[in-house]
Amino acid sequence: MERKHALITGASRGIGRAIAAEFAKAGYDLTITCVQSEYKLNELASDLSSRFDITCKTFIGDISDPSAVERLFKGVKDIDVLINNAGISYTGLLHEMSYEDWSRVINTNLSSAFFCSKLAIPHMLKKKSGKIINVSSVWGDHGASTEVAYSASKGGLNAFTKALARELAPSNIQVNAVACGMIDTDMNSIFNKEEIDSIIDSIPADRIGRPEEAAHLILQLCTENEYLTGQVITLDGGWV
């Protein structure tokens, strides 16, 4: 039986790295991307290939740039699952934010999902089958002070998810998002221990989440239910 193929953006660390491991363990061939951590990405690909006997290709490039995404997809012959995980954060007051930083956050977190989905969908339409998962954030629904651009990008990603799901449902392609709360990743290393402890005090589960928990949920969305689409599923330990 031919293995399925998943493309995961932003896979060199954090949630993306955990997703790659989860899908490799489930027997998927992979294409994984990152923008600059070439050594880490290649090391991950080699490890997953040897441990799980799968094919794992790598791509180094900025997927906020449509020309880079076009280069990426020149090497994609088939795709069953697209996981739009690549994302960056920005913390600071909106009126002090540069135009360049605003564009960088929006393009990396939101426009890249359009660029990748646009090129993945034709492959899925041929088979009348496919999954697109967008990794979002609780701030996409609730908004976070000093993270306006990030919140806006994730709110846009949530709307993108719901609209695209309606568009693709007749073709048996499901589109969902996972809105993560506080997850133990490098992106949250900007917080010191006191700040992390304060956040944990406000989370009913009394801890922050693990990247592996997000990865497991995303795998479930791709393997267990073809009627579930257009949903933004919150994974935050009851936080917000």
ZIURKA-V857299 format. One line per field, one symbol per residue. ss: DSSP state (~ for helix, > for strand, _ for the rest). burial: b if it has 9 or more other C-alpha atoms within 8 Angstrom, else e. A space follows every 50 residues. Layout:
BEGIN
ss = ???
burial = ???
END
This chain:
BEGIN
ss = ____>>>>_____~~~~~~~~~~~~___>>>>>>___~~~~~~~~~~~~~ ~~___>>>>>_____~~~~~~~~~______>>>>_________~~~__~~ ~~~~~~~~~~~~~~~~~~~~~~~~~~~__>>>>>>>>_~~~~_____~~~ ~~~~~~~~~~~~~~~~~~~~~_>>>>>>>>__>__~~~~~__~~~~~~~~ ~_______>_~~~~~~~~~~~~~________>>>>_____
burial = eeebbbbbbbbbbbbbbbbbbbbbeebbbbbbbbbebbebbbebbbebbe ebebebebbbbbbbbbebbbebbeeeeebbbbbbbbebebeeebeebeee bbebbbbbbbbbbebbbebbeebbbeebbbbbbbbbbbbbbebeeebbbb bbbbbbbbeebbbbbbebbeebbbbbbbbbbebbbeebeeeeeeebeeeb eebeebebbebbebbbebbbbbeeeeebbbbbebbbbebe
END
